[in-house]
Amino acid sequence: MKKIIAAALLALGLGTTSCDYLELEPVGQVIPHTTYEYRSLLTEGYFRFPYTESRSLIGLLTDELDSFEKSGFLVPTEAIALNYNFSWDYGINMRELPYEQFYRAIFIANAVIDGVMTADNDHSEKREQILAEAYALRAYSHFSLVNIYSVHYNAQSAASDRAIPLYDHIDIEQEFHLSTVEKIYSSIFEDIAKAEENMVVEKQENTDLNYRFSKDAVTAFKSRALLYTGEWEKALTAAEQLIGKYKLSDMNTLKEKDPLPWQAESSEAIMAWERPFGALDGDLINASALSKKMLDLLPEGRDNRRKYIGHGTDYNSFSPTTYNIVVRSTKDRSTFRVSEMYLTAAESAARLNNTDKARKYLLDLQATRFTPSAMEAQRTAVEKMNAEALLQEIMAERAREFLMEGHRWFDLRRTTRPEIVKTLNGNTVRLNAGDARYTLPFPQSAIEANPNLNR
């Protein structure tokens, strides 16, 4: 009976490869029967989500990088494809960003939502927890898709802005047409509410399981989604629920073997699932030079985060050159961490003209990142800032704190959409201010599988 599932996948434009758990039996029931089997199915959904690429490839689009060199790659064809990503040349030659993988994760989440509450209870864990995580996975997948392939949320136009296909149930007769930004976000917030209602686990205490959603992770997700939709009061409230519950890591006192803030073992980790730029592909990081703009934001001797910027050397050019790169480890995982909550709270408060609260959250975070001597001057400077300057400093702090973690592109999209100028193999490439290329087109493979994406 796999043909039934294959038909559903083909209708969405995903192909036919899926999880074995989704084969249907003649009586019309999905193979999973117990809570343990549904957990296994949901784990497959987490795996299908493109956690290794959802952030890494986005980094190539930002102003975090100044240049890109083909010579840094061991596989030349990979370098050629990524050249097009780096220069916003969104054609058939670019390396496609994730699309199909998000919908595979959603498909599995839908299957879990449909069946887990009637599963046999084998006492491995509560059905409600698995259901809640499935809702959260579906919401986060839709959130990722809408922010890559649709215009940024605008309350005045969201009801008519074309978005992505909404996939909130399995129906093999279903055709997948474009929805609107408003409907996608409505579905996201509905799923978040259902996840909150059913979630049992408040915090994933086992770091090996912290790729899974918990109550705290859903709250962090909600705060980000509310920030993106400009609901400042609600974003502030959600972020404040987690501030104080998770401890900021003081980078002035970190010992050599202590986990870094962007690693799963850190006290800051709320959910550690996705890999930041460079953790997946050594070639990718070795070919990409951090921009002067980012380096200037992290002065040596003043900001402890500068210690984690290393150097790469291009030996293939006539005159070997050295460039700056982010030092990454395979331990690096960051989906939600408490520093984001401080900055969400600071930004939301600033936009609500509550500058005292905005300064407090900003300075509380910076005190754990800047050196003590630099912090004295920083505190004096921040206290003198007016509302506009304070907001600019908060955005600059987001750039420092989340360097190459996949936030920057979305921050640029939702705020000023500035001009970006970079160098590609010795040539200047430019993204104009307000450029339409701040929204990526659907991958060609997705359009070929589902022509409705072009309508």
Order of alpha helices (4+ residues) and beta strands (2+ residues): alpha-alpha-beta-alpha-alpha-alpha-beta-beta-alpha-alpha-alpha-beta-alpha-beta-alpha-beta-beta-beta-alpha-alpha-alpha-alpha-alpha-beta-beta-alpha
